[in-house]
């Protein structure tokens, strides 16, 4: 138990050293050095591509750590030991001249499956390898070595080592047995029979006791030298004899913990945003923490465009910009609407003035002509021929007055609604049918006043209906006509039906009257359909989709100067 006491004494010595302190010297971020000495927290820029931590013993310390491990908490799932390092188990073949002719190397790194930091309680892992003896080989040597990378440190234990080959009769023959058989009385500070220590630090080749109840001896390499190595190997002078072509079976049990002695830097790439803590700690040769460690906090912030504060500002700006845009658009639209309404008001005022002038001036004058021409034949000694001429003048004047009133109705903007259209169709049809003693039936409901109908639309509708009534009076030999008006879902349907003689509508070329009606409705985007059969009367169907006008409430934006002016004119009269 002498070695064990020394080994564990060394472990205690590393923990107890008063000047055994670690230090994080620097943090390199994308080639830029951020001094980490004396700092507990370092804040980086978003999305660093490469972050390198430099660490080691404090500058005023003479202490050298055996093994260092590190971890970036929040990123690394486990503690890391830097670059990979390994120890080896080798099977070497020699010829009679003791020249090596072949070699099989089995590496071990990190920790074995059952390793828990203790030689007594760690679980061994069994290994079995089958190897073909190469040509010219006459001897076999087994080597347990830490001569991998010089910086490899740690413990490698091999137990139950045995080399055998299968004979021709199928019976295994042991060529090299366990160095510590049941009768072995080898002390911990002595080499087993036919085995020897080697390497640049042969004292690190140890005989150790493993397990408990009972304990057993095993070969071990306990390497704590970052520049040296140790080996166990059987002596060539007594090495087992082999023959080329033989099949050897090499079996052993092992446990190990391999670290790196010169780890002084750790590098991370493309760190995502987050809060981290970089920690470094020392471990014993067995990989057990000594309690010596240091750390620094690291903050990788979110980029500005991913921070809630940034998006709050962006959303606020967008809302303000949207509100300003909506306000500007509404204001601009309102100005356009006001301008349009002003122009519309001006146009309506001009239409009203024209209608007033026609009615009050031209209409009055024509009416006067009609009255004078009607009175002239009553004078004494009035020539017969002149009386007939004056009668014609009077009739033409009355016709002209009627036409003027139709024009006044069409021009007057006060009639730009569906209610006025219905009233006018009723009055116009009655005036047309009364002289011809043609009975009229009207099925015209109370049409809405708030549905706007333009002057052009009213005029074409009135002319189409007038043409249909004229055709009935001229050609139908009818005694009665019926006018129906239906308005539903902005569709205006007008039907003019008579009980006259009718005609064959199919295959018959329409006259100017029918063509005019269809053309007028087509100009408005509507339809005109004529249905007739001989002896069954005729029906004319006018259909027009009334376009939804601008809301009437927009008119209130501009003062109703038209009505004011009309009131002034009426007060003057």
C-alpha positions as CSV (number, residue, x, y, z in Angstrom):
1,X,0.0,0.0,0.0
2,X,3.1,2.3,-0.1
3,X,2.4,3.6,-3.6
4,X,-1.3,4.2,-3.0
5,X,-0.3,6.4,0.0
6,X,2.1,8.4,-2.1
7,X,-0.3,8.8,-4.9
8,X,-3.2,10.0,-2.8
9,X,-0.8,12.2,-0.9
10,X,0.1,13.9,-4.1
11,X,-3.6,14.4,-4.8
12,X,-4.0,16.1,-1.4
13,X,-0.9,18.2,-1.9
14,X,-2.4,19.8,-5.0
15,X,-5.6,20.7,-3.2
16,X,-3.8,22.2,-0.2
17,X,-1.2,24.4,-2.0
18,X,-1.9,28.0,-0.9
19,X,-0.7,29.5,-4.2
20,X,-2.5,27.0,-6.4
21,X,-4.8,29.4,-8.2
22,X,-6.1,29.6,-11.7
23,X,-6.6,32.6,-13.8
24,X,-8.4,33.5,-17.1
25,X,-6.0,35.7,-18.8
26,X,-7.9,36.8,-21.9
27,X,-10.9,36.5,-24.1
28,X,-10.2,36.9,-27.8
29,X,-13.3,37.7,-29.9
30,X,-12.8,37.6,-33.6
31,X,-9.1,38.4,-33.3
32,X,-9.7,41.3,-30.8
33,X,-8.3,40.8,-27.3
34,X,-10.6,41.6,-24.4
35,X,-8.6,41.6,-21.2
36,X,-10.3,39.3,-18.7
37,X,-8.0,39.8,-15.7
38,X,-9.9,41.1,-12.7
39,X,-13.2,40.9,-14.5
40,X,-16.2,38.9,-13.4
41,X,-18.4,39.6,-16.5
42,X,-17.6,40.4,-20.1
43,X,-20.2,41.6,-22.7
44,X,-19.7,40.7,-26.3
45,X,-21.2,41.9,-29.6
46,X,-24.0,39.9,-31.0
47,X,-23.2,36.7,-33.0
48,X,-19.4,36.5,-32.4
49,X,-17.8,34.2,-35.0
50,X,-14.9,33.0,-32.7
51,X,-14.4,33.3,-29.0
52,X,-11.1,32.0,-27.5
53,X,-10.4,31.9,-23.7
54,X,-6.8,31.9,-22.5
55,X,-6.2,30.4,-19.0
56,X,-3.6,28.8,-16.7
57,X,-1.9,29.3,-13.3
58,X,-1.7,32.7,-11.8
59,X,1.3,34.7,-12.9
60,X,2.8,34.8,-9.4
61,X,2.3,31.0,-8.9
62,X,5.0,28.3,-9.0
63,X,2.3,25.7,-9.0
64,X,1.6,23.7,-12.2
65,X,-1.7,21.9,-12.5
66,X,-1.8,18.3,-13.5
67,X,-5.0,18.3,-15.5
68,X,-7.3,21.2,-16.5
69,X,-10.9,20.9,-17.7
70,X,-13.2,23.6,-18.8
71,X,-16.9,24.1,-19.5
72,X,-19.0,26.9,-21.0
73,X,-22.1,26.6,-18.9
74,X,-25.2,27.2,-21.1
75,X,-23.4,25.7,-24.1
76,X,-21.3,22.7,-23.2
77,X,-23.3,19.7,-21.8
78,X,-20.2,18.3,-20.0
79,X,-16.7,19.3,-18.9
80,X,-14.1,19.3,-21.7
81,X,-10.4,18.4,-21.6
82,X,-9.2,20.2,-24.7
83,X,-7.7,18.3,-27.5
84,X,-7.9,14.5,-27.6
85,X,-5.1,12.6,-25.9
86,X,-4.4,8.9,-25.5
87,X,-2.4,6.1,-24.1
88,X,-1.7,2.8,-25.8
89,X,-1.7,-1.0,-25.5
90,X,0.6,-2.5,-28.2
91,X,1.3,-6.0,-29.4
92,X,4.7,-6.0,-31.1
93,X,6.3,-8.8,-33.2
94,X,10.2,-9.3,-33.5
95,X,12.4,-11.6,-35.5
96,X,15.4,-13.5,-34.3
97,X,17.6,-10.4,-34.8
98,X,15.3,-8.6,-32.4
99,X,14.1,-6.3,-35.2
100,X,10.5,-5.3,-35.0
101,X,8.5,-6.7,-38.0
102,X,4.9,-5.7,-37.1
103,X,2.9,-3.9,-34.4
104,X,-0.8,-3.7,-33.4
105,X,-1.7,-0.6,-31.4
106,X,-4.9,-0.2,-29.3
107,X,-5.5,3.3,-28.0
108,X,-7.5,4.4,-25.0
109,X,-8.7,8.0,-24.4
110,X,-11.0,10.0,-22.0
111,X,-12.5,7.7,-19.4
112,X,-13.3,4.0,-19.5
113,X,-16.9,3.0,-19.2
114,X,-16.7,2.0,-15.5
115,X,-14.3,4.7,-14.3
116,X,-15.5,6.7,-11.3
117,X,-12.2,8.2,-10.0
118,X,-11.2,5.4,-7.7
119,X,-9.0,2.3,-8.3
120,X,-10.9,0.4,-5.7
121,X,-14.5,1.0,-6.9
122,X,-14.1,1.5,-10.7
123,X,-15.3,-1.3,-13.0
124,X,-12.9,-3.0,-15.3
125,X,-13.7,-3.4,-19.0
126,X,-12.8,-6.6,-20.7
127,X,-10.9,-6.6,-24.1
128,X,-10.3,-9.5,-26.5
129,X,-8.3,-9.2,-29.7
130,X,-7.4,-11.9,-32.3
131,X,-4.1,-11.2,-34.1
132,X,-2.4,-13.2,-36.9
133,X,1.3,-13.6,-36.5
134,X,3.1,-11.9,-39.4
135,X,5.8,-13.5,-41.6
136,X,9.3,-13.6,-40.1
137,X,8.0,-13.0,-36.6
138,X,9.5,-15.2,-33.8
139,X,8.7,-13.3,-30.6
140,X,5.8,-11.3,-29.2
141,X,6.1,-8.3,-26.9
142,X,3.2,-6.6,-25.0
143,X,3.7,-2.9,-24.2
144,X,1.5,-0.7,-21.9
145,X,2.6,2.9,-22.6
146,X,1.8,6.6,-22.2
147,X,4.0,7.5,-25.1
148,X,1.3,9.0,-27.2
149,X,1.1,12.8,-27.2
150,X,3.6,14.0,-24.6
151,X,1.0,16.1,-22.9
152,X,-1.1,13.0,-22.2
153,X,-1.5,12.5,-18.4
154,X,-3.7,10.2,-16.3
155,X,-4.0,6.6,-15.3
156,X,-4.1,3.4,-17.3
157,X,-4.5,0.1,-15.5
158,X,-4.3,-3.4,-17.1
159,X,-5.3,-6.6,-15.3
160,X,-5.7,-10.2,-16.2
161,X,-3.4,-10.0,-19.2
162,X,-3.1,-13.3,-21.1
163,X,-1.8,-14.3,-24.6
164,X,-2.7,-17.7,-26.1
165,X,-3.0,-19.5,-29.4
166,X,-5.2,-22.3,-30.6
167,X,-3.4,-25.6,-31.2
168,X,-4.1,-28.0,-34.1
169,X,-6.3,-30.1,-31.8
170,X,-8.3,-27.1,-30.8
171,X,-6.9,-26.7,-27.3
172,X,-5.8,-23.2,-26.4
173,X,-2.2,-22.9,-25.3
174,X,-1.2,-20.0,-23.0
175,X,1.9,-18.3,-24.1
176,X,2.0,-15.4,-21.6
177,X,-0.1,-15.4,-18.5
178,X,-1.1,-12.8,-15.9
179,X,2.0,-11.2,-14.3
180,X,0.2,-11.5,-10.9
181,X,-0.9,-15.1,-10.5
182,X,-2.4,-16.4,-7.3
183,X,1.0,-17.4,-5.9
184,X,2.7,-14.1,-6.8
185,X,4.2,-12.2,-3.8
186,X,5.3,-9.2,-5.8
187,X,5.4,-6.0,-3.7
188,X,4.0,-2.8,-5.0
189,X,7.4,-1.3,-5.4
190,X,8.8,-4.3,-7.3
191,X,8.4,-5.3,-11.0
192,X,6.7,-8.6,-11.8
193,X,8.8,-11.5,-13.1
194,X,9.8,-11.1,-16.7
195,X,8.4,-7.5,-16.9
196,X,10.2,-4.2,-16.8
197,X,9.6,-0.5,-16.5
198,X,10.8,1.7,-19.4
199,X,10.3,5.2,-20.9
200,X,11.6,8.7,-20.1
201,X,9.9,8.5,-16.7
202,X,10.0,4.8,-15.8
203,X,9.0,5.6,-12.2
204,X,5.5,6.4,-13.4
205,X,5.1,2.7,-14.3
206,X,3.5,1.3,-11.1
207,X,2.1,-1.8,-9.6
208,X,-1.2,-0.9,-8.0
209,X,-4.0,-2.6,-6.1
210,X,-7.4,-2.5,-7.5
211,X,-10.8,-3.6,-6.3
212,X,-11.7,-4.6,-2.8
213,X,-12.6,-7.8,-0.9
214,X,-10.3,-9.0,-2.2
215,X,-7.8,-6.6,-3.7
216,X,-5.6,-7.6,-6.6
217,X,-2.5,-6.3,-8.2
218,X,-2.3,-4.8,-11.7
219,X,0.0,-3.1,-14.0
220,X,-0.5,0.7,-14.2
221,X,0.8,3.8,-15.8
222,X,0.3,6.9,-13.7
223,X,1.6,9.7,-15.9
224,X,1.7,13.2,-14.5
225,X,4.6,14.5,-16.5
226,X,3.5,16.7,-19.5
227,X,6.8,16.1,-21.3
228,X,7.6,12.4,-20.4
229,X,6.1,9.0,-20.6
230,X,6.4,5.6,-18.9
231,X,6.0,2.0,-20.2
232,X,5.5,-1.6,-18.9
233,X,6.6,-4.4,-21.3
234,X,7.6,-8.0,-21.0
235,X,11.3,-8.8,-21.5
236,X,12.3,-9.8,-25.0
237,X,14.8,-12.3,-23.6
238,X,12.0,-14.3,-22.2
239,X,9.3,-13.3,-24.6
240,X,6.9,-16.0,-25.9
241,X,7.9,-17.8,-29.1
242,X,5.5,-17.6,-32.0
243,X,5.4,-18.9,-35.6
244,X,4.1,-17.0,-38.6
245,X,0.5,-17.8,-39.5
246,X,-0.5,-18.6,-35.9
247,X,-3.6,-17.0,-34.6
248,X,-3.1,-15.3,-31.2
249,X,-5.8,-14.4,-28.8
250,X,-4.9,-11.4,-26.5
251,X,-7.2,-10.7,-23.6
252,X,-7.0,-8.2,-20.8
253,X,-9.1,-6.1,-18.5
254,X,-8.6,-2.3,-18.3
255,X,-9.7,0.9,-16.7
256,X,-8.4,4.4,-17.5
257,X,-8.8,8.1,-17.2
258,X,-6.8,10.2,-19.7
259,X,-6.4,14.0,-19.7
260,X,-4.2,16.7,-21.1
261,X,-1.6,18.5,-19.1
262,X,-1.0,21.6,-21.3
263,X,-4.6,22.7,-21.9
264,X,-4.4,26.5,-21.9
265,X,-7.0,27.7,-24.3
266,X,-10.6,26.9,-25.3
267,X,-12.3,28.1,-28.5
268,X,-16.0,28.4,-29.4
269,X,-17.5,29.4,-32.7
270,X,-20.7,31.1,-33.6
271,X,-22.0,31.5,-30.1
272,X,-25.8,32.2,-30.1
273,X,-27.2,35.0,-27.9
274,X,-27.4,34.1,-24.3
275,X,-25.8,34.3,-20.8
276,X,-22.9,32.0,-20.3
277,X,-20.3,31.2,-17.6
278,X,-16.9,29.9,-18.6
279,X,-15.3,27.9,-15.8
280,X,-11.9,26.2,-15.5
281,X,-10.9,23.7,-12.8
282,X,-8.0,21.4,-11.9
283,X,-8.3,17.6,-11.7
284,X,-6.0,15.1,-10.1
285,X,-4.3,12.4,-12.2
286,X,-7.4,10.3,-11.5
287,X,-9.7,13.0,-13.0
288,X,-11.1,14.1,-9.6
289,X,-11.6,17.8,-9.1
290,X,-9.1,19.4,-6.6
291,X,-11.3,22.4,-5.8
292,X,-9.0,24.8,-7.6
293,X,-11.1,26.6,-10.2
294,X,-12.0,30.0,-11.7
295,X,-14.7,31.4,-13.9
296,X,-16.0,34.5,-15.8
297,X,-19.5,35.4,-16.9
298,X,-20.1,36.0,-20.6
299,X,-23.0,37.8,-22.1
300,X,-23.8,37.5,-25.9
301,X,-26.7,39.9,-26.4
302,X,-29.4,39.5,-29.0
303,X,-28.9,41.6,-32.1
304,X,-30.7,44.9,-32.0
305,X,-33.4,43.7,-34.5
306,X,-34.3,40.7,-32.2
307,X,-34.6,42.7,-29.0
308,X,-38.1,43.4,-27.7
309,X,-37.2,47.0,-27.1
310,X,-36.2,47.4,-30.8
311,X,-39.4,45.9,-32.0
312,X,-41.4,48.0,-29.6
313,X,-39.8,51.1,-31.1
314,X,-40.3,49.8,-34.6
315,X,-43.9,49.0,-34.0
316,X,-44.4,52.4,-32.4
317,X,-42.8,54.1,-35.4
318,X,-44.9,52.0,-37.8
319,X,-48.1,52.8,-35.9
320,X,-47.2,56.5,-35.9
321,X,-46.3,56.4,-39.6
322,X,-49.5,54.4,-40.4
323,X,-51.6,56.9,-38.4
324,X,-49.9,59.8,-40.2
325,X,-50.3,58.1,-43.5
326,X,-54.0,57.4,-42.9
327,X,-54.5,60.9,-41.7
328,X,-52.7,62.4,-44.7
329,X,-54.6,60.1,-47.0
330,X,-57.9,61.0,-45.4
331,X,-57.0,64.7,-45.5
332,X,-55.9,64.5,-49.1
333,X,-59.0,62.5,-50.0
334,X,-61.2,65.0,-48.1
335,X,-59.6,67.8,-50.0
336,X,-60.2,66.1,-53.3
337,X,-63.7,65.4,-52.3
338,X,-64.3,69.0,-51.3
339,X,-62.8,70.1,-54.6
340,X,-65.0,67.7,-56.5
341,X,-68.1,68.7,-54.6
342,X,-67.3,72.4,-55.2
343,X,-67.0,71.7,-58.9
344,X,-70.2,69.6,-58.8
345,X,-71.9,72.4,-56.9
346,X,-70.7,74.9,-59.5
347,X,-71.9,72.7,-62.3
348,X,-75.3,72.2,-60.6
349,X,-75.6,75.9,-60.0
350,X,-74.9,76.5,-63.7
351,X,-77.4,73.8,-64.7
352,X,-79.9,75.4,-62.4
353,X,-79.2,78.8,-63.9
354,X,-79.7,77.5,-67.4
355,X,-82.9,75.7,-66.4
356,X,-84.1,78.9,-64.7
357,X,-83.3,81.0,-67.7
358,X,-85.0,78.6,-70.1
359,X,-88.1,78.5,-67.8
360,X,-88.3,82.1,-66.8
361,X,-87.1,83.9,-69.9
362,X,-87.2,81.7,-73.0
363,X,-90.2,79.7,-71.8
364,X,-92.1,82.9,-71.0
365,X,-91.4,84.4,-74.3
366,X,-92.4,81.3,-76.3
367,X,-95.6,81.1,-74.1
368,X,-96.3,84.8,-75.0
369,X,-95.8,84.0,-78.7
370,X,-98.2,81.1,-78.4
371,X,-100.8,83.3,-76.7
372,X,-100.5,86.2,-79.1
373,X,-100.7,83.9,-82.1
374,X,-103.8,82.2,-80.6
375,X,-105.5,85.6,-80.1
376,X,-104.7,87.1,-83.5
377,X,-107.4,85.2,-85.5
378,X,-110.1,86.7,-83.3
379,X,-109.5,90.1,-84.6
380,X,-111.9,91.6,-87.1
381,X,-111.1,91.4,-90.8
382,X,-108.3,88.9,-90.2
383,X,-107.5,87.0,-93.4
384,X,-108.3,83.3,-93.4
385,X,-104.9,82.3,-94.7
386,X,-103.2,84.3,-92.0
387,X,-105.5,82.7,-89.3
388,X,-104.3,79.2,-90.4
389,X,-100.7,80.3,-90.2
390,X,-101.2,81.8,-86.8
391,X,-102.8,78.6,-85.7
392,X,-99.8,76.7,-86.8
393,X,-97.5,79.1,-85.1
394,X,-99.5,78.7,-81.9
395,X,-99.4,74.9,-82.1
396,X,-95.6,75.0,-82.8
397,X,-95.1,77.4,-79.9
398,X,-97.0,75.0,-77.5
399,X,-94.9,72.1,-78.8
400,X,-91.8,74.2,-78.2
401,X,-92.9,75.1,-74.7
402,X,-93.4,71.4,-74.0
403,X,-89.9,70.6,-75.4
404,X,-88.4,73.4,-73.3
405,X,-90.0,72.1,-70.2
406,X,-88.6,68.7,-70.9
407,X,-85.2,70.2,-71.3
408,X,-85.6,72.2,-68.1
409,X,-86.6,69.0,-66.2
410,X,-83.5,67.2,-67.6
411,X,-81.1,70.0,-66.8
412,X,-82.4,70.9,-63.4
413,X,-80.1,69.2,-60.8
414,X,-82.9,69.1,-58.3
415,X,-84.4,66.2,-60.3
416,X,-81.2,64.1,-60.1
417,X,-82.9,61.3,-58.1
418,X,-85.1,58.3,-58.8
419,X,-88.2,59.8,-57.1
420,X,-88.2,62.7,-59.7
421,X,-87.8,60.1,-62.5
422,X,-91.0,58.3,-61.5
423,X,-93.0,61.5,-61.2
424,X,-91.8,62.7,-64.5
425,X,-92.6,59.5,-66.3
426,X,-96.2,59.6,-64.9
427,X,-96.7,63.2,-65.9
428,X,-95.1,62.8,-69.4
429,X,-97.1,59.7,-70.2
430,X,-100.4,61.3,-69.1
431,X,-99.7,64.4,-71.2
432,X,-98.9,62.2,-74.3
433,X,-101.9,59.9,-73.9
434,X,-104.6,62.5,-73.0
435,X,-105.0,64.0,-76.5
436,X,-105.1,60.5,-78.1
437,X,-107.7,59.4,-75.5
438,X,-105.5,56.5,-74.6
439,X,-106.2,55.2,-71.1
440,X,-103.1,54.9,-68.9
441,X,-102.5,52.6,-65.9
442,X,-99.5,53.3,-63.7
443,X,-97.9,50.9,-61.3
444,X,-95.1,53.1,-60.0
445,X,-94.3,52.8,-56.3
446,X,-92.9,55.5,-54.1
447,X,-89.3,55.6,-55.4
448,X,-86.4,56.7,-53.1
449,X,-85.2,60.2,-53.2
450,X,-81.7,59.3,-52.0
451,X,-80.8,57.3,-55.1
452,X,-79.0,59.7,-57.4
453,X,-79.6,59.5,-61.2
454,X,-77.6,61.7,-63.5
455,X,-79.1,64.1,-66.0
456,X,-77.9,62.1,-68.9
457,X,-79.5,58.9,-67.5
458,X,-82.8,60.7,-66.7
459,X,-82.9,62.1,-70.2
460,X,-82.3,58.8,-72.0
461,X,-84.8,57.0,-69.8
462,X,-87.5,59.6,-70.5
463,X,-86.8,59.6,-74.2
464,X,-86.9,55.8,-74.4
465,X,-90.2,55.7,-72.6
466,X,-91.5,58.5,-74.7
467,X,-90.5,56.7,-77.9
468,X,-92.3,53.6,-76.7
469,X,-95.5,55.5,-76.0
470,X,-95.3,57.2,-79.4
471,X,-94.9,53.8,-81.1
472,X,-98.0,52.6,-79.3
473,X,-100.0,55.7,-80.3
474,X,-98.9,55.4,-84.0
475,X,-98.9,51.7,-84.7
476,X,-100.6,49.6,-81.9
477,X,-104.2,50.7,-82.3
478,X,-104.4,50.2,-78.5
479,X,-106.9,51.6,-76.1
480,X,-104.9,51.1,-73.0
481,X,-101.3,51.0,-71.9
482,X,-99.7,50.1,-68.6
483,X,-96.4,51.4,-67.2
484,X,-94.7,49.4,-64.4
485,X,-91.6,50.6,-62.5
486,X,-89.7,48.2,-60.1
487,X,-86.6,49.1,-58.2
488,X,-84.8,46.5,-56.3
489,X,-81.1,45.9,-55.4
490,X,-80.1,49.0,-57.5
491,X,-81.8,47.5,-60.6
492,X,-84.4,49.7,-62.3
493,X,-86.9,47.9,-64.5
494,X,-89.5,49.8,-66.6
495,X,-92.1,48.0,-68.6
496,X,-94.5,49.6,-71.1
497,X,-97.3,47.2,-72.2
498,X,-100.2,47.8,-74.5
499,X,-103.3,45.9,-75.5
500,X,-102.9,46.7,-79.2
501,X,-102.6,44.6,-82.3
502,X,-99.0,43.6,-81.8
503,X,-96.6,42.3,-84.4
504,X,-94.2,39.5,-85.3
505,X,-91.1,40.6,-83.4
506,X,-88.8,37.7,-84.6
507,X,-87.3,38.1,-88.0
508,X,-88.6,41.7,-88.4
509,X,-86.2,44.6,-88.8
510,X,-86.9,47.2,-86.3
511,X,-87.7,50.8,-87.2
512,X,-85.9,53.9,-86.1
513,X,-88.0,54.1,-82.9
514,X,-86.9,50.6,-81.7
515,X,-83.3,51.2,-82.7
516,X,-83.3,54.5,-80.9
517,X,-84.6,53.0,-77.7
518,X,-82.0,50.2,-77.7
519,X,-79.2,52.6,-78.5
520,X,-80.2,54.9,-75.7
521,X,-80.3,52.0,-73.2
522,X,-77.0,50.6,-74.5
523,X,-75.4,54.0,-74.0
524,X,-76.4,53.9,-70.3
525,X,-75.2,50.3,-70.0
526,X,-78.7,48.9,-69.8
527,X,-80.9,46.8,-72.1
528,X,-84.1,47.2,-74.1
529,X,-86.1,44.0,-74.9
530,X,-89.3,44.1,-77.1
531,X,-91.8,41.3,-76.8
532,X,-94.8,41.1,-79.1
533,X,-97.1,38.6,-80.9
534,X,-99.8,39.5,-83.5
535,X,-103.1,40.1,-81.6
536,X,-101.5,40.0,-78.2
537,X,-100.1,43.5,-77.7
538,X,-96.5,44.6,-77.2
539,X,-94.3,44.8,-74.2
540,X,-91.1,46.9,-74.0
541,X,-88.8,46.1,-71.1
542,X,-86.1,48.6,-70.1
543,X,-83.6,47.5,-67.5
544,X,-80.7,49.5,-66.0
545,X,-78.3,48.9,-63.1
546,X,-78.1,52.2,-61.1
547,X,-74.6,52.8,-60.0
548,X,-74.1,53.6,-56.3
549,X,-73.3,57.3,-56.1
550,X,-71.1,59.0,-53.6
551,X,-72.7,59.2,-50.1
552,X,-75.0,62.1,-49.8
553,X,-73.4,63.1,-46.5
554,X,-70.4,64.3,-48.4
555,X,-72.5,67.1,-49.8
556,X,-72.7,68.7,-46.4
557,X,-69.0,69.5,-46.6
558,X,-69.7,72.4,-48.9
559,X,-72.5,74.9,-48.0
560,X,-75.6,74.4,-50.1
561,X,-75.1,77.6,-52.1
562,X,-77.3,76.3,-54.9
563,X,-80.4,76.3,-52.6
564,X,-79.4,79.7,-51.2
565,X,-79.1,81.2,-54.7
566,X,-82.4,79.6,-55.7
567,X,-84.0,81.1,-52.6
568,X,-82.6,84.5,-53.5
569,X,-84.0,84.3,-57.0
570,X,-87.4,83.3,-55.7
571,X,-87.5,86.1,-53.3
572,X,-86.7,88.6,-56.1
573,X,-89.5,87.2,-58.2
